[in-house]
């Protein structure tokens, strides 16, 4: 229960406990300054005893005015060290900005294959669309028209992950379907179950 509560209200408490932390985290993640990002997250972790929340977990999931988290900013800019640091501190890999964009979509839209791979390895949903209906796969396809070489690699990553997730879901479904189930039968001798013989 405590962990769920920290996930729900932790980012809001981080803003209250450390005013301006969401902007500061966004700036250092955008700049790719992993050392400064670690310092801010550590500062938030050090203050967690005073405010009673999950410190860096809450801080790393704070969003700026546009709903963008430090992970999102790091993926837009292609700073894989900052992405790793955010994920290590418990960043919600599927957190969406106000327009529904996720860090994975941002990485794919900007052609950052390493950031996309890190998000996928952390469990990002490869088929999640933003409010306009754009998915990471669509962004990677659009990226293929640009001669930077990352579009096809991004598509391979996304398709492989989608196939792995579908196979895993099929395995889970098959395991659940084949699981022995108990049959519970209630025999009673009349309308009153509590009545003795």
LINZI-V726832 format. One line per field, one symbol per residue. phi: phi as a letter, one per 20 degrees, with the letter a starting at -180 (. if undefined). psi: psi as a letter, one per 40 degrees, with the letter a starting at -180 (. if undefined). Layout:
phi: ???
psi: ???
//
This chain:
phi: .fffffffdgfffffffcgnfffffffffffnefffffffffffffefffdmbelfgfffdfdefeneegfgffffemeffffgffffenfffdfdffenfdfffffffdmdfffffffffeofefdfeefenfdgfffffffffefenegffffggffffffffffffffffffffeffdeddcddcdrfdfefff
psi: ddddddddeddddddddgheddddddddddefgdddddddddddddedddefafbddddeeiiadeehidddddddefgdddddddddefhhdehiadeeiidddddddefgdddddddddeeiheehiadeehidddddddddehfeeddddddddddddddddddddddddddddehhiihhhhhieadhdeha.
//
